C-alpha cells in the first residue's frame, strides 16, 4: 500500500480512504480520528531519522487487536526511528512497511493491511 484516494465527509467530521493496490481500488474506509500509538518512538531533536505508517484496516477489519494485545482502529499512526540497528535488521528481513508494523506490535502483519507510509 502507499497510494489512496481521500474524500472528506460532507460535514467535515471524518473522511473516507479508498486504498489502491496495483491500480485496483479497494472498499472505502471511514476514518473519524487519528491516534498516535503509545508504542511509537519518542521524538528527539537532532539528526535522527523517523518514518511512520497510518494503518486503516487489517484483513478488512477497522477495529482489531494485535498479537501483543494492542487495540488498533482505522487511523492508527505508528512513528518509528528508522536509523536504529534494530529497525534496520527488521527492515532487511521484512521491508520498511513490515518493520514499521512489526516493531511495535511484535508480529508480522498477518493478512492484508491498508496503510500509507509517511
Secondary structure, 3 states (H helix, E strand, C coil): CCEEEEEECCCCCCEEEEEEECCEECCCEEECCCEECCCCCCCCCCCCCEEEEEEEEECCECEEECCCCCEEECCEEEEEECCCHHHHHHHHHHHHHHHHHHHHHCCCCCCCEEEEEC
